[in-house]
Amino acid sequence: MSLSPGVTVAPDGTTFVVRSPQASAVSLCLNDVPLAMEQEGDLWVAHVPRDCTGARYGYRADGEWAPDRGLWFDPAKLLVDPYATELDRRFAQHPSLAQFGVDTAPIVPRAIVTGPLPEAPPEPPKFDRAGLVYELNVRGFTMLHPDIPEQLRGTVAALAHPAIIAHLKKLHVSAVELMPVIAWIDERHLPPLGLSNAWGYNPVAMMALDPGLCPGGVAELRETVAALHRAGIGVILDVVLNHSGESDMHGGVISLRGLDDSAYAREADGQLVNITGCGNTLDFGHPHVRDLALAMMRHFVRHCGVDGFRFDLAPVMARGPGFDPAAPIFAEIAADPWLADRVMIAEPWDMGHGGYALGRFPANWLEWNDRYRDDVRRFWRGDAPIGELATRIAGSADIFGSQCRSVNFVAAHDGFTLADTVAYEHRHNLANGEENRDGHGHNFSWNNGVEGPTGDHHIQAARANDLRAMLGTLFASTGTIMLTAGDEFGRSQHGNNNAYAQDNAIGWIDWTARDRELEAHVARLAERRATHRDLFAAFPPDGQWRGLDGAELSPQDWQSPGTGGLSFRLGPVAITVDRQRREVRWD
């Protein structure tokens, strides 16, 4: 019988398989009772002659302790199965995780044997490449929603509530993009500051749902996806496959590190590669790393019915060590019967050499387009020419060629909210405890004369016009568009442009303070785009750009930042972008 990592429940019992090629011994801790495992090649195997569904388990691995050489074997460390799909508690930071010889059983979650899982109905992804992706943080999106029962707030199940679905339908959302729901751990520096990771971009067990966000496990996510599907809304998971929360050489021994450190890329001198800024980098040059990534994706498609994935720092998946557009992972995804038709969205940059890979992913992948964000902001700020705006509106052919693969956005979870973009010139991140050094320093933002909130009605009106202008540009653009939750009604993070550690009122959406006029404006834009959605799949080759007076634009018009504008026609729809009046009009 061919063995693969994970747990299999069969009529003759339960088989536990884990990869640890350099361990001298591995034991299965089943309900905290140790059982010796047998080595078969790179794998260790234990067969228990009964159905273990519902049991808690972990592993301990023995061998040499030599971290400089990638050997982190410490039998005192309880290790989480990298293929676990459910955990009995959240991860928590503790000094013992990084202390040799100190038992971590009181700290580390146990995986739960789930047994055979039902499969989601096989159906094509619910997604429209000219539609609206709605990015949301599950906890921050629902914690303060007055219509959500208190016991559901902050959970995946809350997304299936009729009030949430009604809001999404009002905006004609094609798919929600859920910021990470995979189990994560706080960065080491956060607990001493009284902070915690609110975004989830620090996973440990790549296939396990976070018990805080999804206490009902796989069934909760599957039922929520089904409810959204019934409303015609797809679900995309934002996943982190570029690093793990085990961090740098001073980090914890929690899962992969204590079983098989070869999952992490190392320099020639043995130092951990850190092109993620998070202490380590997963090495997709190894088939076993790619196998884990593929198993994770397959699991969430097969058993939860998700429609696709957005990959954080996606170039890491295609490094060897430089970014390779023909990396094996792309062909393996394309050949997988569960994954081949799914929506794949890249965040096309990482921190390594040559890591800015915008426009270089496979032809069937979509890509976050930060050039769109920056050029639209610069245009409305007044320092980008009309020609650059037109290129972005028309699908960024300078980047993607004739096939538009752009995910257009003017704000995302990372950076200023849209409302803060027109209210703050500078980041205000002191609450993060890093002396305002973290977060983007160049946001192409402006404040209309006053930093932050103001009672000046003229400044408030100017900011409102700027928001409508940027949103109008977004909804008039070719390709997929993305809106971050709350930007449709003016949410603010008070100038914090890196609120990853703000699991509090800074990061939670205040539904009672919504700008309902702006929300109604966005709903009208969404209705117009939905009515003519086919027009935004590709910009017409004969699309004609005109000035505000109807005349052809001169070369000088295209290149000069100023107060002019342009107009263009998509079939029966005429759209005018007027910088002087700070508006985008549909006729």
C-alpha angles and dihedrals in degrees: 000000000000112000128211131174118276138054125298124192113202136163091268095050144281125310122203118198127180132170117236109140098175100042119112092209138002127194130196113226102207111185083343093302111122118232123183116240128214121234119235108177109299091346134081118212137196124179118199112193096224141061105275097185109149095019121131118231146168138167138245121202127198129200141092122344107216109131093179087064096042096259112130102160112155118155088202089071119089105214128208117230107252087217096051113131099190134030131197095225143003124275116261131193117242133160091239090070089073100034116100114235096012113123113239099188092110090055110035123082120241120232116237123227103235101184121212111343126213117249124241115243109277108245138139117272116276099235140120117205089212092044136099123273112201112206115206143170105225096216099038092045097055108025094092101029105129095208096052115092109248094241091057098047114116095019137107089242090064089069089068092058113118092238091058094045091049090054092049092048091051088058093045090237112190095193139355116228108211115210109230117317093171116112111273141177130226118256110257096249096055106071094056087054092051090247135121136198108268099177104051100226092139107074128177106178104040097201101039122096116231107259091216095055097033109026091165091060123207093347092057093052092044092051092047092050089050092052092050091046090054087057090051094253123131127215125226121185119217103219134187113218097150101080142353133236091251084092126188133338089295094052131104132283100230112133130332094022093060095042109034118357090181085087087078122074117239135194120241089265091054098257118139114260109239110188091137098062088234101096102264143034127217112237110231089182086084117080091217091059091050090047090057091049092049092046090053093051093043091051094054093045096044100041103025103029097231116172100219151320140260111210120216113223088355099184088075088071090060102042127119083171096300123047110277119193087202096051115150095246092068094055092044092054091046091051096047112102092214096046108032096090097038124113111259119194123183129205086211102209142068133171098261131100109291089006096140099091103160109158095013102095123103118294093251094052125092120220135207105246111213090172087066092051094048098044094047091050092046092050094053091041086057105246105094125076124243091248092065091050092050091052091054094045090051094056104274097272089175087069106028104025119218095332108076111219097157124134099204119206138157096199136013138180089276109068135011120342111245092257091049090051089070096037105047132048093184135041118256103201103144090121088067091068096235098105092255093295096118127082131041116320095196112054103152086233133144138193106212091238104314129066111234130341119004139178092215105119093204092055091045090052092048091051092048090053091049092052092050091048094053093044090047089053091050095051091047095054130108117247134023115336127206130204123188114227113270096017087101089068103032105265115184134202090194092252096311105138096180105045095160091123097044107098088163142068091312092062100029119089113246103218094183093059095054119144094233094187090057090044091053090048091053091047089055091049090050091050092051093048093046091051090055099026095137089063091065099054092085133001110245114255089228094046109148123217118204137179122249089268092054094252124126114270116251123223087255091054091053095051106036122089106222145115100293130101144194144235133213138176130231107188107296093352122091116194126193125196109199114184096181093054091037095231145113114215130197119205 
